[in-house]
Amino acid sequence: MNYIQQSLKNGETTLAEAPLPNLAPNNLLIKVENGVVSAGTERMLVEFGNSNYIQKAKQQPEKVKQVMDKVKTDGLKPTINAVQSKLEQPITLGYSNAGTVIAVGKNVTYFKVGDRVISNGPHAEVVSVSSNLCAKIPDSVSFEAAAFTVISSIGLQGIRLSKPTLGETIVVTGLGLIGLITVQLLRAHGCKVIASDFDQQKVDLAKSYGVDAINVGNGTSIVDYVMSQTNGRGADGVIVTASTKSNDPISQAAQMSRKRGRIILVGVTGLELNRTEFYEKELSFQVSCSYGPGRYDSNYEVKGNDYPLGFVRWTEQRNFEAVLDMIKEGKLDVTSLITHTFKFQDAVKAYQTLSVDRSAIGIMLKYEPKNYNLNSERTINLKTKIIEANSKPSIGIIGAGNYTNQTLLPAMQKLEVLKHTIVSNGGISGVNVGQKFGFLRASTDVNHVIDDNEINTILITTRHDTHAELVKKSLINNKHVFVEKPLCLNREELDEIKQIPHEKLLMVGFNRRFSPHVVKMKQLLSTIHQPKAIIITVNAGSIPTDHWTQDIEIGGGRIIGEGCHFIDLARHIADSEIAKVQSIKMNVPGEEQLEENVLINIAFKDGSIANIQYLANGNKSYPKERIEVFTSGKVLSLDNFKSLTGYGWKDFSKLKTRSQDKGHAEGIKRFIEGVENGTSPIPLNEIYEVTEATFDVIDQLRGKEIEK
């Protein structure tokens, strides 16, 4: 299938090929019939892509701060590489379409194959979308009209926040696509609507809907006009749908509002507010978030959990349904907003039009009728297939996220391997990463990797809840396996993995033990035969509570997901079996379920001890990781994997690397060498031991008894 993508690096828009997306349990697979290009949002993305690095930085100052923080902790070179890698990843465009359901996920009950639906999927011939982000199209509504639904819901959500009542005067600033939809919906609410824009064509179109619209481009003051039309009282509410860097729309909104009026920002404007303008009238100001309640909530959008109707009347999906009803009843005319129509195959021309024709409002994409084989079209070739007989490891990668793109594959660039197939759920990221690193194929079906006899080595970099099952399937199919930490999420999964007889390598991505600094540590400590005291401080930094890694079922929590790294590192440095662990966490009111401020004590059988301080409540300017080892009157201190300092060592004082080196490249190199020579870089018993110890920690944190 084909889809539209845009380069963030140079702004180029292209039509590209990808395999059919994977069908998640709560999703629908939809064959798209019509899609709408949003002149405002998508033009902004194209213009951002066309801007230079300095212009990009000015538009996203918060990203610049993140980059500077990363430079402080990780160094300049890794930061530059990460930024370039991010900009090299194209993004999909579009978010409003209509089509026909061709498959439903196993948890979906409301929809069936053959249903006509709308969704917020991207511009692609086939999309996989959460059922909560879809709605059924009434029989009397065409695909063409229905394709405007998601865009229309943005305006509807702004209206809901403004809480208009019959007869109130509401001003709409900006008559782009969303603005012109908003004024129609406000009219249907029984409001008196005043609207403004700089484009006479859009002003005339608003007037055709019965709106009192003016062109402020000819010098007319919108503030004076509104005050004159409301007998000096001012507007009851103002909805700003304009897109501009200026602060004027918000300032004007405050000036033309009545006392205790409501101002809702739907578009994008400058936000340097004048306190006096808001203070004297006790105005309320609110920014509207997309389509409505549920947006960006993974429980709603990914897991498919709806909000109870009695508590949340208007969710995203119910807003979609309301818009479709308005179109059905003739109260929302969207077909009059279509200014251009293109075949999907000519979509690049549509975006060229968007860039040069400022009069464009609604750009309609029409898709060619096609039939799809849901099995055979889940893998595509990226380049001519050439396989060298009896040579190097042939790898398949399951997962095409940031770790794969920015860390794992760059670390493999100089290794003698055949990059065979890369798998991703949506297919698009797999194609982009696969093309960048020279893979033969891209797929959305993990079985096309696990069952392929041409592939002998599998690397797993998916979300944590999938690791155990993929490891088991891969081992059963006689593959070498590298799985990014963790190995699994619970003891039951670990026991199942242990019970699989296999001769192939199984390695977890415990990369820190392969850092040149840790290698030097081990070399120095090999001459010491006394117990060691190891202190590992991790300034992990906070992440949102709704991030998938914090979800116990998906990510396992931060100790299982990342803390296991440092348990392994302590085990490796001590070079002795773990005898006992003790752990305690800091309980923050309202965040008792989080496991991100934790102290872990480990006792080893040789008498060594370790203290791991995994903390998320620190400051980003402090080094992220620090390792100290005390033994026999000597000390080793490793600062953020950039500088190792020795105290009391006769022939060693310091080892510095030009940039941070956490051992990723060496670790994957050792794994590939192990595939070739049959030697495991990490003893399997240590992998199991560290995983068990991690579960011991978790059991203590969650108040469970440890069974031995």
C-alpha positions as CSV (number, residue, x, y, z in Angstrom):
1,M,0.0,0.0,0.0
2,N,1.0,3.6,-0.4
3,Y,1.1,6.5,2.1
4,I,2.2,10.1,2.3
5,Q,5.3,11.1,4.3
6,Q,7.2,14.3,4.8
7,S,10.8,14.8,5.7
8,L,11.4,17.0,8.8
9,K,14.9,17.6,7.6
10,N,14.1,19.2,4.2
11,G,10.3,19.4,4.0
12,E,10.1,17.1,1.0
13,T,6.7,15.4,0.6
14,T,6.6,12.0,-1.0
15,L,4.4,9.0,-1.8
16,A,6.0,5.9,-0.4
17,E,5.2,2.2,-0.2
18,A,4.8,0.2,3.0
19,P,3.3,-3.2,4.0
20,L,-0.2,-3.4,5.3
21,P,-0.2,-2.3,8.9
22,N,-0.6,-4.8,11.8
23,L,-4.1,-5.1,13.3
24,A,-3.9,-4.5,17.1
25,P,-6.6,-6.1,19.3
26,N,-8.5,-2.9,19.8
27,N,-8.1,-1.6,16.2
28,L,-9.9,-1.5,12.9
29,L,-8.1,-2.0,9.6
30,I,-9.7,0.5,7.1
31,K,-9.4,0.8,3.4
32,V,-9.6,4.5,2.8
33,E,-11.9,6.0,0.2
34,N,-11.5,9.8,0.9
35,G,-9.2,12.0,3.0
36,V,-9.0,15.7,3.7
37,V,-5.8,17.7,3.8
38,S,-6.0,20.2,6.6
39,A,-4.8,23.5,5.1
40,G,-3.8,24.9,8.5
41,T,-2.2,22.0,10.4
42,E,-0.5,20.3,7.4
43,R,0.7,23.5,5.8
44,M,2.4,24.3,9.2
45,L,4.1,21.0,9.1
46,V,5.3,21.4,5.6
47,E,6.6,24.9,6.3
48,F,8.4,23.6,9.4
49,G,10.1,21.0,7.3
50,N,11.2,23.5,4.7
51,S,12.8,25.8,7.4
52,N,16.5,25.6,8.2
53,Y,17.9,24.4,11.6
54,I,17.9,27.9,13.1
55,Q,14.3,28.5,12.1
56,K,13.3,25.1,13.5
57,A,15.0,25.9,16.8
58,K,13.2,29.2,17.1
59,Q,9.9,27.5,16.5
60,Q,10.6,24.9,19.2
61,P,12.5,26.5,22.1
62,E,11.5,23.7,24.5
63,K,13.2,21.2,22.2
64,V,16.3,23.3,22.2
65,K,16.4,23.2,26.0
66,Q,16.1,19.4,25.8
67,V,19.0,19.3,23.4
68,M,21.2,21.4,25.6
69,D,20.4,19.2,28.6
70,K,21.4,16.2,26.6
71,V,24.7,17.8,25.6
72,K,25.5,18.3,29.3
73,T,24.8,14.7,30.2
74,D,25.6,12.7,27.1
75,G,28.1,14.9,25.3
76,L,28.0,16.8,22.0
77,K,28.5,14.0,19.5
78,P,25.8,11.6,20.8
79,T,23.4,14.6,21.0
80,I,24.1,15.7,17.4
81,N,23.7,12.1,16.2
82,A,20.4,11.8,18.1
83,V,19.0,15.1,16.6
84,Q,20.0,14.2,13.1
85,S,18.5,10.7,13.4
86,K,15.2,12.3,14.6
87,L,15.1,14.7,11.7
88,E,15.9,11.9,9.3
89,Q,12.8,10.0,10.3
90,P,9.9,11.1,8.0
91,I,6.5,11.7,9.5
92,T,3.2,10.6,8.1
93,L,0.7,13.4,7.2
94,G,-3.0,13.6,7.6
95,Y,-5.5,12.8,10.3
96,S,-9.0,12.9,8.8
97,N,-10.4,10.2,6.5
98,A,-13.3,7.9,5.6
99,G,-13.3,4.4,4.4
100,T,-14.5,0.8,4.7
101,V,-13.5,-1.7,7.5
102,I,-11.7,-4.7,6.1
103,A,-10.7,-6.3,9.4
104,V,-11.4,-5.9,13.1
105,G,-9.3,-6.6,16.2
106,K,-10.1,-9.4,18.5
107,N,-11.4,-7.1,21.2
108,V,-13.7,-5.0,18.9
109,T,-17.4,-5.7,19.1
110,Y,-19.2,-2.6,17.9
111,F,-17.7,-2.6,14.4
112,K,-17.7,-5.3,11.7
113,V,-16.1,-5.9,8.3
114,G,-17.9,-3.8,5.7
115,D,-18.9,-0.9,7.9
116,R,-18.4,2.6,6.5
117,V,-16.4,4.5,9.1
118,I,-14.4,7.7,9.7
119,S,-11.0,7.7,11.5
120,N,-8.1,9.9,12.4
121,G,-5.7,7.7,10.5
122,P,-3.0,9.2,8.3
123,H,-3.1,9.7,4.5
124,A,-2.6,6.0,3.5
125,E,-4.5,3.5,1.4
126,V,-5.0,1.3,4.5
127,V,-4.9,2.5,8.1
128,S,-5.0,0.7,11.4
129,V,-6.8,2.8,13.9
130,S,-8.1,2.3,17.5
131,S,-11.9,1.7,17.4
132,N,-12.4,4.6,19.9
133,L,-11.0,6.9,17.2
134,C,-13.5,5.7,14.6
135,A,-17.3,6.2,14.1
136,K,-19.8,4.7,11.8
137,I,-21.0,6.9,8.8
138,P,-24.8,7.3,8.4
139,D,-26.1,5.7,5.2
140,S,-27.1,9.1,3.7
141,V,-23.6,10.7,4.2
142,S,-21.1,10.3,1.5
143,F,-17.4,9.2,2.1
144,E,-16.4,12.6,0.7
145,A,-18.5,14.6,3.3
146,A,-17.7,12.2,6.1
147,A,-13.9,12.6,5.5
148,F,-14.3,16.1,7.2
149,T,-15.5,14.6,10.5
150,V,-12.2,14.5,12.5
151,I,-11.2,18.0,11.4
152,S,-14.7,19.2,12.3
153,S,-14.5,17.7,15.8
154,I,-11.6,20.0,16.6
155,G,-13.9,23.0,16.1
156,L,-16.7,21.2,18.0
157,Q,-14.5,20.6,21.0
158,G,-13.6,24.3,21.1
159,I,-17.3,25.1,21.1
160,R,-18.0,22.6,23.9
161,L,-15.4,24.3,26.1
162,S,-16.9,27.8,25.4
163,K,-20.3,26.5,26.6
164,P,-22.5,28.7,24.3
165,T,-26.2,29.2,25.0
166,L,-29.0,30.1,22.7
167,G,-28.8,33.8,21.6
168,E,-25.2,34.4,22.8
169,T,-22.8,36.3,20.6
170,I,-19.7,34.3,19.8
171,V,-16.8,35.7,17.8
172,V,-14.6,33.4,15.6
173,T,-11.2,34.7,14.8
174,G,-9.7,33.1,11.7
175,L,-11.7,31.6,8.9
176,G,-9.6,28.7,7.7
177,L,-11.0,25.2,7.4
178,I,-11.7,24.8,11.1
179,G,-12.9,28.3,11.5
180,L,-15.5,27.9,8.7
181,I,-16.7,24.7,10.2
182,T,-16.9,26.3,13.7
183,V,-19.1,29.1,12.6
184,Q,-21.6,26.7,11.1
185,L,-21.7,24.6,14.3
186,L,-22.2,27.8,16.3
187,R,-25.1,28.8,14.1
188,A,-26.6,25.4,14.7
189,H,-26.3,26.1,18.5
190,G,-28.5,29.1,18.0
191,C,-25.7,31.7,18.5
192,K,-25.2,35.0,16.9
193,V,-21.8,34.6,15.2
194,I,-19.4,37.3,14.2
195,A,-16.3,36.2,12.4
196,S,-13.1,37.8,10.9
197,D,-10.4,37.0,8.5
198,F,-7.9,38.7,6.1
199,D,-9.2,36.8,3.1
200,Q,-12.3,38.2,1.4
201,Q,-13.0,34.8,-0.2
202,K,-13.3,33.2,3.2
203,V,-15.3,36.1,4.6
204,D,-17.8,35.7,1.7
205,L,-18.1,32.0,2.3
206,A,-18.8,32.6,6.0
207,K,-21.5,35.1,5.1
208,S,-23.1,32.5,2.9
209,Y,-23.7,30.5,6.1
210,G,-25.5,33.4,7.7
211,V,-22.5,34.7,9.7
212,D,-21.8,38.3,10.3
213,A,-18.2,38.2,8.8
214,I,-15.8,41.1,8.2
215,N,-12.5,41.5,6.4
216,V,-10.0,42.9,8.9
217,G,-7.4,43.1,6.1
218,N,-8.9,46.4,4.9
219,G,-8.3,48.2,8.2
220,T,-11.6,47.4,10.0
221,S,-11.1,47.0,13.7
222,I,-12.7,43.7,14.9
223,V,-12.8,45.0,18.4
224,D,-14.7,48.2,17.5
225,Y,-17.0,46.2,15.2
226,V,-17.9,43.6,17.9
227,M,-18.5,46.3,20.5
228,S,-20.8,48.2,18.0
229,Q,-22.8,45.0,17.2
230,T,-23.3,44.2,20.9
231,N,-24.4,47.6,22.1
232,G,-21.1,48.1,23.9
233,R,-21.5,44.9,26.0
234,G,-18.9,42.8,24.2
235,A,-19.0,39.2,23.0
236,D,-20.0,36.4,25.4
237,G,-17.3,34.2,24.0
238,V,-14.4,34.2,21.5
239,I,-13.0,31.2,19.7
240,V,-9.6,31.7,18.1
241,T,-9.0,29.4,15.2
242,A,-6.3,31.5,13.6
243,S,-2.7,30.3,13.0
244,T,-0.2,33.1,13.7
245,K,2.8,33.9,15.8
246,S,1.3,37.2,16.8
247,N,-0.2,37.8,20.3
248,D,-2.9,40.1,18.7
249,P,-5.7,37.5,18.4
250,I,-5.7,36.8,22.2
251,S,-5.3,40.5,23.1
252,Q,-8.2,41.5,20.8
253,A,-10.3,38.6,22.1
254,A,-9.8,40.1,25.6
255,Q,-10.7,43.6,24.5
256,M,-13.9,42.6,22.7
257,S,-15.2,40.2,25.4
258,R,-17.8,41.1,27.9
259,K,-17.1,40.9,31.6
260,R,-16.5,37.3,32.6
261,G,-16.4,36.3,28.9
262,R,-14.8,33.1,27.7
263,I,-11.9,32.8,25.4
264,I,-11.0,29.5,23.8
265,L,-7.8,28.9,21.7
266,V,-8.3,26.2,19.1
267,G,-5.6,27.5,16.7
268,V,-2.0,28.5,17.3
269,T,-1.1,32.0,18.4
270,G,1.4,33.9,20.5
271,L,0.6,33.7,24.2
272,E,2.1,36.7,25.8
273,L,-1.0,37.7,27.8
274,N,-1.7,41.1,29.1
275,R,-2.8,40.6,32.7
276,T,-4.7,43.9,32.9
277,E,-6.9,42.9,29.9
278,F,-7.9,39.7,31.6
279,Y,-7.9,40.9,35.2
280,E,-10.4,43.8,34.9
281,K,-13.0,41.6,33.2
282,E,-12.3,38.4,35.1
283,L,-12.0,36.6,31.7
284,S,-11.5,32.9,31.5
285,F,-9.0,31.5,28.9
286,Q,-8.7,27.9,27.9
287,V,-6.7,26.0,25.2
288,S,-8.7,23.3,23.5
289,C,-7.1,19.9,23.1
290,S,-7.8,18.4,19.7
291,Y,-10.9,16.2,19.3
292,G,-12.1,16.0,22.9
293,P,-11.8,13.9,26.1
294,G,-9.8,10.8,25.6
295,R,-7.2,12.5,23.4
296,Y,-3.6,11.3,24.3
297,D,-5.0,9.0,26.9
298,S,-3.6,5.6,26.1
299,N,-6.2,3.8,28.2
300,Y,-8.8,5.3,25.9
301,E,-7.0,5.4,22.5
302,V,-4.8,2.3,22.7
303,K,-6.5,0.0,25.2
304,G,-10.0,0.8,24.0
305,N,-11.4,1.7,27.4
306,D,-14.3,4.1,27.0
307,Y,-15.3,6.8,29.5
308,P,-18.7,6.2,31.1
309,L,-21.4,8.2,29.4
310,G,-22.9,9.4,32.6
311,F,-19.6,11.1,33.6
312,V,-18.1,12.1,30.3
313,R,-20.9,12.9,27.8
314,W,-18.7,14.0,24.9
315,T,-15.6,11.9,24.2
316,E,-13.6,12.0,21.0
317,Q,-15.7,9.3,19.4
318,R,-19.0,10.8,20.6
319,N,-17.9,14.2,19.1
320,F,-17.2,12.3,15.8
321,E,-20.7,10.9,15.9
322,A,-22.2,14.4,16.7
323,V,-20.5,15.9,13.7
324,L,-21.7,13.1,11.4
325,D,-25.3,13.7,12.6
326,M,-24.9,17.4,11.8
327,I,-23.8,16.6,8.3
328,K,-26.6,14.1,7.9
329,E,-29.2,16.7,9.0
330,G,-27.8,19.3,6.7
331,K,-26.7,21.6,9.5
332,L,-23.0,21.4,8.6
333,D,-22.1,21.9,4.9
334,V,-18.6,20.6,4.4
335,T,-18.7,20.0,0.6
336,S,-18.8,23.8,0.1
337,L,-15.4,23.9,1.7
338,I,-13.7,21.7,-1.0
339,T,-11.5,24.0,-3.1
340,H,-9.3,21.3,-4.7
341,T,-9.6,17.6,-5.5
342,F,-6.7,15.2,-6.3
343,K,-6.4,11.5,-6.8
344,F,-4.4,10.0,-4.0
345,Q,-1.6,9.0,-6.5
346,D,-1.2,12.8,-7.2
347,A,-1.0,13.7,-3.5
348,V,2.4,15.4,-3.8
349,K,0.7,17.9,-6.2
350,A,-1.9,18.5,-3.4
351,Y,0.9,19.5,-1.0
352,Q,2.5,21.7,-3.6
353,T,-0.8,23.4,-4.0
354,L,-1.0,23.9,-0.3
355,S,2.3,25.7,-0.3
356,V,1.6,28.1,-3.2
357,D,-2.1,28.6,-3.1
358,R,-3.1,30.5,0.1
359,S,-6.8,30.4,-1.0
360,A,-6.9,26.6,-0.5
361,I,-9.3,25.6,2.2
362,G,-10.4,21.9,1.9
363,I,-8.2,19.7,-0.3
364,M,-9.9,16.4,-1.0
365,L,-8.0,13.2,-1.8
366,K,-9.8,10.4,-3.7
367,Y,-8.4,6.9,-3.4
368,E,-8.5,4.3,-6.2
369,P,-10.6,1.2,-5.6
370,K,-8.4,-1.7,-4.6
371,N,-8.6,-5.2,-3.0
372,Y,-6.0,-6.2,-0.5
373,N,-4.7,-9.6,0.6
374,L,-4.3,-9.3,4.4
375,N,-1.6,-11.9,4.5
376,S,0.6,-11.7,1.4
377,E,0.8,-7.9,1.5
378,R,2.3,-7.6,4.9
379,T,5.9,-7.8,3.6
380,I,7.6,-5.8,0.9
381,N,11.0,-5.9,-0.7
382,L,13.3,-2.9,-0.1
383,K,16.1,-3.9,-2.4
384,T,17.2,-6.7,-4.7
385,K,17.6,-9.9,-2.7
386,I,21.2,-11.2,-2.7
387,I,22.1,-13.8,-0.1
388,E,25.7,-15.0,0.3
389,A,25.8,-18.8,0.8
390,N,27.1,-20.1,4.2
391,S,28.5,-16.7,5.3
392,K,27.6,-14.2,7.9
393,P,24.7,-14.0,10.4
394,S,21.4,-13.2,8.7
395,I,19.4,-11.0,11.0
396,G,15.7,-10.1,11.4
397,I,14.8,-7.2,13.7
398,I,11.4,-7.0,15.4
399,G,10.9,-3.4,16.4
400,A,11.8,-0.2,14.5
401,G,11.6,2.5,17.3
402,N,14.1,5.0,18.5
403,Y,16.4,2.4,20.1
404,T,16.7,0.4,16.9
405,N,17.1,3.5,14.7
406,Q,19.4,5.6,16.9
407,T,21.4,3.0,18.9
408,L,21.2,-0.6,17.8
409,L,21.6,-0.3,14.0
410,P,24.2,2.4,14.1
411,A,26.2,0.1,16.4
412,M,26.0,-2.6,13.8
413,Q,27.1,-0.6,10.8
414,K,30.6,-2.0,10.7
415,L,29.6,-5.6,11.4
416,E,29.6,-8.4,8.8
417,V,25.9,-9.3,8.9
418,L,23.1,-9.7,6.4
419,K,20.3,-7.3,7.2
420,H,17.4,-9.4,6.1
421,T,14.0,-8.2,7.4
422,I,12.8,-5.5,9.8
423,V,9.3,-5.7,11.4
424,S,7.2,-2.9,12.8
425,N,3.5,-2.7,13.7
426,G,2.5,0.1,11.4
427,G,5.0,-0.8,8.6
428,I,6.0,2.7,7.9
429,S,8.7,3.1,10.5
430,G,10.1,-0.3,9.4
431,V,10.3,0.8,5.8
432,N,12.1,4.1,6.7
433,V,14.6,2.4,9.1
434,G,15.0,-0.6,6.7
435,Q,15.8,1.7,3.8
436,K,18.2,3.8,5.9
437,F,20.2,0.8,7.0
438,G,20.0,-1.4,3.9
439,F,17.6,-4.2,4.8
440,L,16.2,-6.6,2.2
441,R,12.6,-6.5,3.4
442,A,10.2,-4.7,5.7
443,S,7.2,-6.4,7.2
444,T,4.4,-6.1,9.8
445,D,4.2,-9.8,10.5
446,V,6.7,-11.2,13.1
447,N,6.1,-14.7,11.7
448,H,7.8,-13.6,8.5
449,V,11.0,-13.3,10.5
450,I,10.6,-16.1,13.1
451,D,9.5,-18.7,10.5
452,D,12.0,-17.7,7.8
453,N,14.7,-20.3,7.3
454,E,17.0,-17.6,5.7
455,I,17.1,-15.8,9.0
456,N,19.2,-17.3,11.8
457,T,19.4,-14.4,14.3
458,I,16.6,-12.3,15.7
459,L,16.9,-9.0,17.6
460,I,13.9,-7.9,19.6
461,T,13.4,-4.3,20.5
462,T,9.6,-4.1,21.0
463,R,7.6,-3.0,24.0
464,H,8.4,-5.0,27.1
465,D,5.2,-7.0,27.3
466,T,6.0,-8.7,24.0
467,H,9.5,-9.8,24.9
468,A,8.8,-13.1,26.5
469,E,6.5,-14.5,23.8
470,L,8.9,-13.4,21.0
471,V,11.9,-14.9,22.8
472,K,10.0,-18.2,23.2
473,K,8.9,-18.4,19.6
474,S,12.4,-17.5,18.4
475,L,14.1,-20.1,20.5
476,I,11.6,-22.8,19.5
477,N,12.3,-21.9,15.9
478,N,16.1,-22.4,16.5
479,K,17.1,-18.8,16.2
480,H,19.9,-16.9,18.0
481,V,18.2,-14.2,20.1
482,F,19.2,-10.7,21.3
483,V,16.4,-9.1,23.3
484,E,16.7,-5.5,24.6
485,K,16.1,-5.5,28.3
486,P,14.1,-6.8,30.1
487,L,14.0,-10.5,29.2
488,C,10.4,-10.8,30.5
489,L,8.0,-9.2,33.0
490,N,7.3,-11.9,35.6
491,R,8.5,-15.2,37.0
492,E,6.0,-17.3,35.1
493,E,7.4,-16.0,31.8
494,L,10.9,-16.6,33.0
495,D,10.1,-20.2,33.9
496,E,8.6,-20.8,30.5
497,I,11.8,-19.4,28.8
498,K,14.0,-21.6,31.0
499,Q,12.1,-24.7,30.1
500,I,12.8,-24.3,26.3
501,P,15.7,-26.5,25.3
502,H,18.0,-24.6,22.9
503,E,21.5,-24.6,21.6
504,K,21.4,-21.1,20.2
505,L,22.5,-17.9,21.9
506,L,20.2,-15.9,24.1
507,M,21.4,-12.5,25.2
508,V,19.8,-9.6,26.9
509,G,20.9,-6.1,26.1
510,F,22.9,-5.4,29.3
511,N,25.3,-3.2,27.4
512,R,26.9,-1.4,30.3
513,R,29.1,-4.3,31.1
514,F,30.7,-3.8,27.7
515,S,31.6,-0.2,28.2
516,P,35.4,0.4,27.9
517,H,35.3,2.0,31.3
518,V,33.7,-1.1,32.9
519,V,36.1,-3.4,31.0
520,K,39.0,-1.4,32.5
521,M,37.4,-1.6,35.9
522,K,37.2,-5.4,35.6
523,Q,40.8,-5.6,34.5
524,L,41.9,-3.6,37.5
525,L,39.7,-5.5,39.9
526,S,40.9,-8.9,38.6
527,T,44.0,-8.5,40.8
528,I,41.9,-7.9,44.0
529,H,40.7,-10.8,46.0
530,Q,38.8,-8.9,48.7
531,P,35.1,-8.1,48.8
532,K,34.0,-4.9,47.0
533,A,31.6,-2.2,48.0
534,I,29.8,-0.9,44.9
535,I,27.6,2.3,44.8
536,I,25.6,3.0,41.6
537,T,23.7,6.3,41.5
538,V,21.2,6.7,38.6
539,N,19.8,10.1,38.0
540,A,17.0,8.6,35.9
541,G,14.8,11.7,35.5
542,S,11.1,11.7,35.6
543,I,8.8,10.5,32.9
544,P,5.0,11.0,32.7
545,T,3.0,8.6,34.8
546,D,0.9,7.7,31.7
547,H,4.0,6.7,29.7
548,W,3.9,3.1,28.6
549,T,7.0,2.2,30.6
550,Q,5.2,3.1,33.8
551,D,2.3,0.7,32.9
552,I,2.9,-2.5,34.9
553,E,1.2,-4.6,32.2
554,I,3.1,-3.1,29.2
555,G,6.4,-1.7,30.4
556,G,6.6,-3.5,33.8
557,G,7.5,-0.3,35.6
558,R,10.9,1.4,35.6
559,I,12.8,-1.1,37.7
560,I,12.0,-4.1,35.5
561,G,12.3,-1.9,32.4
562,E,15.6,-0.2,33.2
563,G,16.7,-0.9,36.8
564,C,17.7,-4.4,35.7
565,H,20.6,-2.8,33.8
566,F,22.2,-1.8,37.1
567,I,21.5,-5.0,38.9
568,D,23.4,-6.7,36.1
569,L,26.2,-4.1,36.2
570,A,26.6,-4.7,40.0
571,R,26.6,-8.4,39.5
572,H,29.2,-8.1,36.7
573,I,31.5,-5.9,38.7
574,A,31.2,-8.0,41.9
575,D,31.9,-11.1,39.8
576,S,30.0,-13.2,42.4
577,E,26.5,-14.7,42.7
578,I,23.7,-12.7,44.2
579,A,22.9,-13.9,47.7
580,K,20.2,-11.5,48.8
581,V,18.5,-8.3,47.8
582,Q,16.7,-5.7,49.8
583,S,14.7,-2.8,48.4
584,I,12.6,0.2,49.4
585,K,10.9,3.0,47.5
586,M,10.0,6.5,48.3
587,N,6.2,7.0,48.5
588,V,5.0,10.2,47.0
589,P,1.3,11.0,47.8
590,G,-0.8,10.2,44.7
591,E,2.1,8.3,43.1
592,E,2.2,5.2,45.3
593,Q,2.1,2.9,42.3
594,L,5.3,4.3,40.8
595,E,8.6,2.5,41.1
596,E,11.0,5.3,40.2
597,N,12.7,6.4,43.4
598,V,14.1,3.2,44.7
599,L,17.1,2.1,46.8
600,I,18.3,-1.5,46.2
601,N,20.9,-3.2,48.4
602,I,22.5,-6.4,47.1
603,A,24.7,-8.9,49.0
604,F,26.9,-11.2,47.1
605,K,28.2,-14.7,48.1
606,D,31.8,-13.5,48.2
607,G,31.0,-10.9,50.7
608,S,30.7,-8.0,48.3
609,I,27.8,-5.5,48.6
610,A,26.2,-3.1,46.3
611,N,23.9,-0.1,46.7
612,I,21.9,1.0,43.7
613,Q,20.2,4.4,44.0
614,Y,17.6,4.6,41.2
615,L,16.1,8.1,41.4
616,A,13.8,10.1,39.2
617,N,13.5,13.2,41.4
618,G,16.9,14.8,40.6
619,N,18.0,17.5,38.2
620,K,18.9,17.0,34.5
621,S,22.2,19.0,34.9
622,Y,23.5,16.3,37.3
623,P,25.3,13.4,35.7
624,K,22.9,10.6,34.8
625,E,24.9,7.7,36.0
626,R,27.8,7.3,38.5
627,I,29.5,4.1,39.6
628,E,31.9,3.9,42.5
629,V,33.8,0.8,43.7
630,F,35.7,0.7,47.1
631,T,38.0,-2.2,47.8
632,S,41.4,-2.9,49.5
633,G,42.3,0.7,50.1
634,K,41.5,1.6,46.5
635,V,38.6,3.4,44.8
636,L,37.3,3.5,41.2
637,S,34.9,6.3,40.2
638,L,33.1,6.2,36.8
639,D,31.4,9.5,35.8
640,N,28.6,9.1,33.4
641,F,30.5,6.6,31.2
642,K,32.8,9.3,30.0
643,S,35.6,9.3,32.7
644,L,37.0,6.6,34.9
645,T,39.2,7.8,37.8
646,G,41.3,5.6,40.0
647,Y,42.5,6.4,43.5
648,G,45.2,4.4,45.2
649,W,46.1,2.4,42.0
650,K,49.8,2.2,41.3
651,D,49.6,2.2,37.5
652,F,46.3,3.8,36.8
653,S,44.8,7.2,37.3
654,K,42.3,8.1,34.6
655,L,40.6,6.8,31.4
656,K,38.6,9.3,29.4
657,T,36.6,8.7,26.2
658,R,35.8,11.5,23.7
659,S,32.1,10.9,24.2
660,Q,29.9,8.8,26.4
661,D,30.3,5.1,25.7
662,K,27.7,2.8,27.4
663,G,29.0,-0.3,25.5
664,H,26.2,-0.6,23.0
665,A,28.5,-1.1,20.0
666,E,30.8,-3.5,21.8
667,G,27.9,-5.4,23.2
668,I,26.2,-6.1,19.9
669,K,29.6,-6.8,18.3
670,R,30.2,-9.5,21.0
671,F,26.8,-10.9,20.3
672,I,27.4,-11.2,16.6
673,E,30.8,-12.8,17.2
674,G,29.0,-15.2,19.6
675,V,26.6,-16.2,16.8
676,E,29.6,-17.0,14.6
677,N,31.7,-18.9,17.2
678,G,29.1,-20.2,19.6
679,T,30.3,-18.3,22.6
680,S,27.8,-16.4,24.7
681,P,29.0,-12.8,25.7
682,I,26.9,-13.0,28.9
683,P,26.6,-16.4,30.6
684,L,23.0,-17.6,30.5
685,N,23.0,-18.3,34.2
686,E,23.8,-14.7,34.9
687,I,21.0,-13.4,32.7
688,Y,18.5,-15.7,34.6
689,E,20.1,-14.7,38.0
690,V,19.8,-11.0,37.3
691,T,16.2,-11.4,36.1
692,E,15.3,-13.3,39.2
693,A,16.9,-10.7,41.4
694,T,15.0,-8.0,39.6
695,F,11.7,-9.8,40.4
696,D,12.9,-10.1,44.1
697,V,13.2,-6.3,44.2
698,I,9.8,-5.9,42.6
699,D,8.1,-8.3,45.0
700,Q,9.5,-6.3,47.9
701,L,8.4,-3.0,46.5
702,R,4.9,-4.4,45.9
703,G,4.7,-6.0,49.3
704,K,4.9,-9.7,48.2
705,E,6.7,-12.4,49.9
706,I,9.8,-13.8,48.1
707,E,9.6,-17.5,47.7
708,K,13.0,-19.3,47.5
